[in-house]
Amino acid sequence: MSETSRPAKPQKPQQVKPPRTIDFASIALIVQALAMVGVALALRAEKSAYTSWLFKNGTSTVTKKKFTTSASTMQQLPGKVLDDLHTQVDNAMKSSLLTSILFAFILVVIVFALRRTRGASPARWAVVVLAVLQTVPLQMLSIASNLPTGLKIAQFVVGLASTVSLVMLFVPQSRQYFRDVRAAVAETLPPRPARSGGRGGLFGGGGGGLFGPRPAARSAEPRVVDAEPVASVDMTKRPDKRRAEADAVAKGAALARSRAKAAAKSRRTED
Protein backbone atom coordinates (compact mmCIF):
# COMPACT_ATOMS: atom_id res chain seq x y z
CA MET A 1 0.00 0.00 0.00
CA SER A 2 1.40 3.37 -0.97
CA GLU A 3 1.96 6.17 1.50
CA THR A 4 -0.68 8.35 -0.14
CA SER A 5 -3.41 5.69 0.07
CA ARG A 6 -2.96 5.02 3.78
CA PRO A 7 -5.65 6.56 5.99
CA ALA A 8 -4.46 9.51 8.02
CA LYS A 9 -3.99 8.89 11.71
CA PRO A 10 -6.49 10.73 13.91
CA GLN A 11 -5.08 13.80 15.55
CA LYS A 12 -4.54 13.77 19.26
CA PRO A 13 -6.58 16.52 20.91
CA GLN A 14 -4.80 19.21 22.84
CA GLN A 15 -4.63 18.39 26.53
CA VAL A 16 -6.83 20.62 28.69
CA LYS A 17 -5.64 21.18 32.23
CA PRO A 18 -8.28 20.14 34.78
CA PRO A 19 -9.29 22.74 37.39
CA ARG A 20 -9.16 22.15 41.13
CA THR A 21 -12.81 21.13 41.17
CA ILE A 22 -11.97 18.12 39.02
CA ASP A 23 -9.19 17.26 41.47
CA PHE A 24 -11.69 17.39 44.33
CA ALA A 25 -14.15 15.23 42.38
CA SER A 26 -11.40 12.68 41.68
CA ILE A 27 -10.47 12.51 45.35
CA ALA A 28 -14.13 12.05 46.31
CA LEU A 29 -14.50 9.20 43.79
CA ILE A 30 -11.42 7.45 45.16
CA VAL A 31 -12.79 7.81 48.70
CA GLN A 32 -16.09 6.40 47.49
CA ALA A 33 -14.35 3.39 45.93
CA LEU A 34 -12.45 2.66 49.14
CA ALA A 35 -15.59 3.11 51.24
CA MET A 36 -17.51 0.66 49.04
CA VAL A 37 -14.87 -1.97 49.74
CA GLY A 38 -15.07 -0.94 53.37
CA VAL A 39 -18.81 -1.73 53.40
CA ALA A 40 -18.08 -5.29 52.31
CA LEU A 41 -15.30 -5.67 54.88
CA ALA A 42 -17.49 -4.22 57.64
CA LEU A 43 -20.19 -6.71 56.73
CA ARG A 44 -17.73 -9.54 57.18
CA ALA A 45 -16.32 -8.14 60.43
CA GLU A 46 -19.80 -7.68 61.92
CA LYS A 47 -21.39 -10.84 60.59
CA SER A 48 -23.03 -11.82 63.89
CA ALA A 49 -24.32 -8.29 64.49
CA TYR A 50 -25.70 -8.11 60.95
CA THR A 51 -27.38 -11.51 61.37
CA SER A 52 -29.00 -10.34 64.60
CA TRP A 53 -30.14 -7.18 62.83
CA LEU A 54 -31.79 -9.24 60.11
CA PHE A 55 -33.50 -11.37 62.73
CA LYS A 56 -34.76 -8.44 64.79
CA ASN A 57 -36.01 -6.39 61.85
CA GLY A 58 -37.51 -9.34 60.01
CA THR A 59 -35.93 -8.22 56.71
CA SER A 60 -34.49 -11.64 55.95
CA THR A 61 -36.39 -13.68 53.41
CA VAL A 62 -35.62 -16.74 55.51
CA THR A 63 -37.14 -15.32 58.69
CA LYS A 64 -40.16 -14.06 56.78
CA LYS A 65 -40.98 -17.45 55.31
CA LYS A 66 -39.77 -19.98 57.88
CA PHE A 67 -39.49 -18.11 61.14
CA THR A 68 -42.35 -18.48 63.65
CA THR A 69 -43.24 -15.40 65.69
CA SER A 70 -43.12 -17.45 68.92
CA ALA A 71 -39.30 -17.37 68.80
CA SER A 72 -38.01 -14.26 70.55
CA THR A 73 -34.29 -15.03 70.12
CA MET A 74 -32.19 -16.58 67.38
CA GLN A 75 -31.39 -19.53 69.63
CA GLN A 76 -35.07 -20.46 69.61
CA LEU A 77 -35.14 -20.84 65.82
CA PRO A 78 -35.22 -24.36 64.40
CA GLY A 79 -31.83 -25.63 63.30
CA LYS A 80 -32.74 -25.71 59.60
CA VAL A 81 -34.07 -22.14 59.68
CA LEU A 82 -30.98 -20.91 61.53
CA ASP A 83 -28.70 -22.58 58.97
CA ASP A 84 -30.65 -20.98 56.13
CA LEU A 85 -30.31 -17.59 57.80
CA HIS A 86 -26.53 -17.93 58.09
CA THR A 87 -26.38 -19.11 54.49
CA GLN A 88 -28.24 -16.00 53.38
CA VAL A 89 -25.80 -13.78 55.30
CA ASP A 90 -22.82 -15.58 53.73
CA ASN A 91 -24.26 -15.08 50.25
CA ALA A 92 -24.87 -11.42 51.00
CA MET A 93 -21.25 -10.98 52.11
CA LYS A 94 -19.88 -12.63 48.97
CA SER A 95 -22.15 -10.60 46.69
CA SER A 96 -21.30 -7.38 48.51
CA LEU A 97 -17.56 -8.01 48.22
CA LEU A 98 -17.66 -8.80 44.49
CA THR A 99 -19.96 -5.86 43.73
CA SER A 100 -17.87 -3.41 45.73
CA ILE A 101 -14.64 -4.50 44.04
CA LEU A 102 -16.25 -4.18 40.61
CA PHE A 103 -17.64 -0.71 41.26
CA ALA A 104 -14.40 0.41 42.90
CA PHE A 105 -12.50 -0.61 39.75
CA ILE A 106 -15.00 1.27 37.57
CA LEU A 107 -14.62 4.39 39.70
CA VAL A 108 -10.83 4.27 39.44
CA VAL A 109 -11.11 4.05 35.64
CA ILE A 110 -13.49 7.01 35.67
CA VAL A 111 -11.01 9.05 37.72
CA PHE A 112 -8.33 8.55 35.05
CA ALA A 113 -10.81 9.28 32.25
CA LEU A 114 -11.89 12.56 33.87
CA ARG A 115 -8.36 13.92 33.42
CA ARG A 116 -8.08 12.94 29.77
CA THR A 117 -9.44 15.14 27.03
CA ARG A 118 -11.24 12.44 25.07
CA GLY A 119 -12.74 10.65 28.04
CA ALA A 120 -13.71 13.54 30.33
CA SER A 121 -17.28 14.13 29.13
CA PRO A 122 -18.31 10.43 28.99
CA ALA A 123 -16.72 9.88 32.42
CA ARG A 124 -18.79 12.65 33.98
CA TRP A 125 -22.06 11.13 32.76
CA ALA A 126 -20.89 7.67 33.82
CA VAL A 127 -20.63 9.00 37.39
CA VAL A 128 -24.20 10.32 37.15
CA VAL A 129 -25.56 7.03 35.77
CA LEU A 130 -23.87 4.96 38.47
CA ALA A 131 -25.13 7.28 41.21
CA VAL A 132 -28.69 7.10 39.90
CA LEU A 133 -28.77 3.34 39.32
CA GLN A 134 -27.24 2.51 42.69
CA THR A 135 -28.95 5.37 44.60
CA VAL A 136 -25.56 5.94 46.20
CA PRO A 137 -26.21 9.41 47.69
CA LEU A 138 -29.15 8.02 49.67
CA GLN A 139 -26.77 5.80 51.62
CA MET A 140 -26.02 8.80 53.83
CA LEU A 141 -29.39 8.14 55.47
CA SER A 142 -28.04 4.90 56.90
CA ILE A 143 -26.33 6.88 59.66
CA ALA A 144 -29.75 7.24 61.32
CA SER A 145 -30.60 3.53 61.07
CA ASN A 146 -30.00 0.76 63.60
CA LEU A 147 -27.52 -1.08 61.39
CA PRO A 148 -24.24 -2.25 62.94
CA THR A 149 -22.00 0.72 63.63
CA GLY A 150 -19.17 -0.10 61.24
CA LEU A 151 -21.56 -0.89 58.41
CA LYS A 152 -23.60 2.30 58.66
CA ILE A 153 -20.47 4.48 58.96
CA ALA A 154 -19.03 2.94 55.79
CA GLN A 155 -22.32 3.44 53.93
CA PHE A 156 -22.52 7.04 55.10
CA VAL A 157 -19.02 7.72 53.75
CA VAL A 158 -20.02 6.16 50.39
CA GLY A 159 -23.07 8.41 50.11
CA LEU A 160 -21.19 11.53 51.21
CA ALA A 161 -18.32 10.97 48.77
CA SER A 162 -20.76 10.35 45.91
CA THR A 163 -22.63 13.57 46.67
CA VAL A 164 -19.42 15.60 46.82
CA SER A 165 -18.20 14.18 43.49
CA LEU A 166 -21.52 15.01 41.78
CA VAL A 167 -21.46 18.57 43.08
CA MET A 168 -17.83 19.10 42.04
CA LEU A 169 -18.52 17.83 38.51
CA PHE A 170 -21.25 20.41 37.89
CA VAL A 171 -19.91 23.60 39.46
CA PRO A 172 -19.14 26.46 36.98
CA GLN A 173 -15.39 25.74 36.85
CA SER A 174 -16.02 22.12 35.95
CA ARG A 175 -18.63 23.00 33.33
CA GLN A 176 -16.12 25.35 31.68
CA TYR A 177 -13.54 22.55 31.71
CA PHE A 178 -15.93 20.17 29.94
CA ARG A 179 -16.77 22.85 27.36
CA ASP A 180 -13.05 23.31 26.66
CA VAL A 181 -12.67 19.54 26.38
CA ARG A 182 -15.47 19.29 23.82
CA ALA A 183 -13.95 22.14 21.81
CA ALA A 184 -10.52 20.46 21.82
CA VAL A 185 -12.02 17.17 20.64
CA ALA A 186 -14.07 18.91 17.94
CA GLU A 187 -10.90 20.45 16.47
CA THR A 188 -9.49 16.99 15.75
CA LEU A 189 -12.59 15.72 13.94
CA PRO A 190 -12.63 15.82 10.11
CA PRO A 191 -14.82 18.57 8.63
CA ARG A 192 -18.28 17.51 7.59
CA PRO A 193 -18.98 17.61 3.84
CA ALA A 194 -21.18 20.55 2.87
CA ARG A 195 -24.64 19.67 1.64
CA SER A 196 -25.60 21.35 -1.59
CA GLY A 197 -29.10 22.69 -1.84
CA GLY A 198 -29.91 22.93 1.87
CA ARG A 199 -31.07 20.15 4.15
CA GLY A 200 -31.38 16.58 3.11
CA GLY A 201 -33.42 13.86 4.67
CA LEU A 202 -36.89 12.58 3.98
CA PHE A 203 -38.73 15.88 4.27
CA GLY A 204 -35.84 18.26 3.66
CA GLY A 205 -35.96 20.94 1.03
CA GLY A 206 -33.41 22.02 -1.49
CA GLY A 207 -33.86 18.93 -3.63
CA GLY A 208 -32.30 16.64 -0.97
CA GLY A 209 -35.51 15.22 0.49
CA LEU A 210 -38.21 12.96 -0.80
CA PHE A 211 -40.91 15.59 -0.40
CA GLY A 212 -38.74 18.67 -0.87
CA PRO A 213 -39.02 20.98 -3.89
CA ARG A 214 -37.11 19.96 -6.96
CA PRO A 215 -34.87 22.33 -8.92
CA ALA A 216 -36.29 23.60 -12.19
CA ALA A 217 -35.29 21.57 -15.25
CA ARG A 218 -32.95 23.25 -17.67
CA SER A 219 -34.18 23.88 -21.18
CA ALA A 220 -32.63 21.79 -23.90
CA GLU A 221 -32.69 24.68 -26.34
CA PRO A 222 -29.57 26.85 -26.37
CA ARG A 223 -29.94 30.34 -25.09
CA VAL A 224 -30.03 32.89 -27.85
CA VAL A 225 -27.95 35.93 -27.10
CA ASP A 226 -28.76 39.14 -28.82
CA ALA A 227 -25.96 40.14 -31.13
CA GLU A 228 -26.13 43.89 -30.91
CA PRO A 229 -28.62 46.47 -29.65
CA VAL A 230 -30.93 47.68 -32.43
CA ALA A 231 -31.19 51.38 -33.02
CA SER A 232 -34.58 52.99 -32.61
CA VAL A 233 -36.37 54.70 -35.50
CA ASP A 234 -36.65 58.48 -35.39
CA MET A 235 -40.34 59.31 -35.90
CA THR A 236 -39.59 62.96 -36.75
CA LYS A 237 -38.25 62.06 -40.22
CA ARG A 238 -40.26 61.75 -43.43
CA PRO A 239 -42.37 58.60 -44.00
CA ASP A 240 -40.20 57.26 -46.84
CA LYS A 241 -37.04 57.61 -44.74
CA ARG A 242 -38.76 56.06 -41.70
CA ARG A 243 -39.84 53.10 -43.86
CA ALA A 244 -36.29 52.63 -45.16
CA GLU A 245 -34.84 52.74 -41.67
CA ALA A 246 -37.47 50.25 -40.39
CA ASP A 247 -36.61 47.86 -43.25
CA ALA A 248 -32.91 48.16 -42.36
CA VAL A 249 -33.62 47.45 -38.68
CA ALA A 250 -35.72 44.38 -39.56
CA LYS A 251 -32.99 43.05 -41.84
CA GLY A 252 -30.37 43.56 -39.13
CA ALA A 253 -32.48 41.72 -36.55
CA ALA A 254 -33.11 38.83 -38.95
CA LEU A 255 -29.39 38.63 -39.72
CA ALA A 256 -28.57 38.56 -35.97
CA ARG A 257 -31.05 35.74 -35.33
CA SER A 258 -29.71 33.68 -38.23
CA ARG A 259 -26.15 34.11 -36.96
CA ALA A 260 -27.16 33.06 -33.42
CA LYS A 261 -28.95 29.96 -34.73
CA ALA A 262 -25.94 29.04 -36.84
CA ALA A 263 -23.61 29.41 -33.85
CA ALA A 264 -25.87 27.23 -31.69
CA LYS A 265 -26.06 24.57 -34.39
CA SER A 266 -22.26 24.51 -34.73
CA ARG A 267 -21.90 24.04 -30.96
CA ARG A 268 -24.31 21.08 -31.00
CA THR A 269 -22.40 19.43 -33.82
CA GLU A 270 -19.10 19.91 -31.95
CA ASP A 271 -20.60 18.29 -28.77
Secondary structure, 3 states (H helix, E strand, C coil): CCCCCCCCCCCCCCCCCCCHHHHHHHHHHHHHHHHHHHHHHHHHHCHHHHHHHHHHHCCCHHHHHHCCCCCCCHHHCCHHHHHHHHHHHHHHHHHHHHHHHHHHHHHHHHHHHHCCCCCHHHHHHHHHHHHHHHCHHHHHHHHHCCCCHHHHHHHHHHHHHHHHHHHHHCCHHHHHHHHHHHHHHHHHCCCCCCCCCCCECCCCCCCECCCCCCCCCCCCCCCCCCCCCCCCCCCCCCHHHHHHHHHHHHHHHHHHHHHHHHHHHHHHHHC
